[in-house]
Amino acid sequence: MPSSEVVVSNTSPLLNLALADRLDVLPEQFESIVVPDAVQTELLAGEDGVGRLETLLESDFVSVQPAENRELVRELRSELDAGEAAAIALALERDADLVLIDERDGRTVARRHDLTITGVVGILLRAARDETVDIETAMSELRDAGFWIGDDLYRRAIESVAESTPESESESNSEKS
């Protein structure tokens, strides 16, 4: 069941999910997503996956809003690109429960502002724990789409889902007997 939390997204999680043909996991995880207009511009500028992204952006699932605090956006632009700066500013304005962001610099700045973050791998982990996707298949699709995932993260993601499934819990319970 989708969460009713306020979720603001940067460009990369949406673009990477589109390239891996996994945008379907978003409505399964979240009631809606808010993106700043700068992210909408970035999403529509690329060629790959644009058709799927246009459909997503035109749906009721995504709300496009400007980041109102232009001064904060300007300040954040000294460290980040336009989409990341606007997403973080909008998340702060909306008191977001979660920010979807992948880039290291963006994640660092979001944490500095006490925002809760996850990225495309975290989204897929949530979906896998809800048993709506197979994590190994989804991670392979991300890699095939050009998203860099280190071998260690790949392995840890698969192991964490395996450890949290009901099957593995009953196996570990029977081992305790």
Residue pairs with C-beta under 8 A, 6 or more apart in sequence:
2 27
2 28
2 29
2 30
2 31
3 29
3 30
3 31
4 31
5 30
5 31
5 96
5 97
5 98
6 34
6 94
6 95
6 96
6 97
6 98
7 30
7 32
7 33
7 34
7 96
7 97
7 98
7 99
7 100
8 33
8 34
8 35
8 36
8 87
8 90
8 91
8 94
8 96
8 98
8 99
8 100
9 33
9 34
9 35
9 39
9 87
9 99
9 100
9 101
10 39
10 83
10 84
10 87
10 99
10 100
10 101
10 102
10 103
10 106
11 39
11 42
11 43
11 83
11 84
11 87
12 101
12 102
12 103
12 119
12 120
13 100
13 101
13 102
13 119
13 120
13 123
14 23
14 26
14 33
14 35
14 39
14 43
14 53
14 56
14 100
15 42
15 43
15 46
15 49
15 53
16 102
16 120
16 142
16 145
16 147
17 23
17 25
17 26
17 120
17 123
18 48
18 49
18 52
18 53
18 56
19 48
19 49
19 145
19 146
19 147
20 138
20 141
20 142
20 144
20 145
20 147
21 52
21 141
22 124
22 133
22 138
22 141
22 142
23 52
23 53
23 56
25 123
25 124
25 126
25 127
25 132
25 133
25 138
26 33
26 56
26 61
26 123
27 61
28 127
28 130
28 132
29 123
29 126
29 127
29 130
32 60
32 61
32 62
32 63
33 61
33 62
33 63
33 100
34 62
34 63
34 64
34 65
34 90
34 94
34 96
35 43
35 57
35 62
35 63
35 64
35 65
35 87
36 64
36 65
36 66
36 67
36 83
36 86
36 87
36 89
36 90
37 64
37 65
37 66
37 67
37 86
38 67
38 82
38 83
38 85
38 86
38 87
39 83
39 86
39 87
40 57
40 64
41 82
41 83
42 81
42 82
42 83
43 50
43 53
43 57
44 50
44 53
44 54
44 57
56 62
57 64
65 90
65 94
66 86
66 90
67 73
67 85
67 86
67 87
67 89
67 90
67 93
68 89
68 93
69 89
69 92
69 93
72 89
72 92
73 85
73 86
73 89
76 84
76 85
76 88
76 89
76 109
77 85
79 85
79 105
79 109
80 88
80 103
80 105
80 106
80 109
84 101
84 103
84 105
84 106
84 109
87 99
87 101
87 106
88 99
88 101
88 106
88 109
88 110
88 113
88 115
90 96
91 99
91 110
91 113
91 115
92 113
92 115
96 115
96 116
97 116
98 116
98 117
98 118
99 110
99 115
99 116
99 117
99 118
100 117
100 118
100 119
100 120
100 123
101 107
101 110
101 117
101 119
102 119
102 120
107 117
107 119
110 117
111 117
118 126
120 142
120 147
121 139
121 142
121 149
121 153
121 157
124 133
124 135
124 138
124 139
124 142
124 157
125 135
125 157
125 160
125 161
127 133
127 138
128 134
128 135
128 138
128 161
129 161
129 164
129 165
131 165
135 157
135 158
135 161
136 158
139 149
139 154
139 157
139 158
142 149
143 149
143 154
149 157
162 168
